[in-house]
Amino acid sequence: MSTPKSKNRWVDLFGSLGWPVLLGAAASVVFYALLFRGPLNIDIVRRYFASHPVAYFETGLFFVGFAALVLKLIEVIGQLATPSDLPLEQLARGGLDPGESGRLLDRLAEFPERFRQSYFGRRLFDALEFVERKSSAAGLDDELKYLADADVARQQESYALVRIVIWATPMLG
């Protein structure tokens, strides 16, 4: 029996690899349908995109990379959406007692899953959890720097498929 964490890894893997490959393959099929039976049925276009099996593969790789970037754009746009009733809006210059972090965590748990899984939502949750665990905000700056570095690494990893496509395309010719 697989644990939820290992199941989540497979879902993440399919999300980062499967959808771009599936959408890229579909876009390639549509492109070649337009190339052979549609408005792109021009000799020079056929020459560059259908004259050799490597050209088919390169075009497919292009569409896979393009699909990965479009999905990344959708993810970035989704990251910008934040709920208007964040519990931190009421915080003024004086701040809150560290004991309030539990209440804020409970309130944060009420937000939609999409927000809680965003970079901002995860970082906010982790920061509040840190304050609750330590019963103090001491060391929060270092923790926030660590969380920011972890998010940068996660973002860097999310472009792996695009980097592979960029790496492989020149070798194909």
Secondary structure, DSSP 8 states (H G I E B T S, - for coil): ---HHHHHHHHHHIIIIIHHHHHHHHHHHHHHHHHHHSTT--HHHHHHHHSSHHHHHHHHHHHHHHHHHHHHHHHHHHHH---TT-GGGG--TT---GGGHHHHHHHHHTS-HHHHTSHHHHHHHHHHHHHHHHTS-TTHHHHHHHHHHHHHHHHHHHTHHHHHHHHHHHHH-
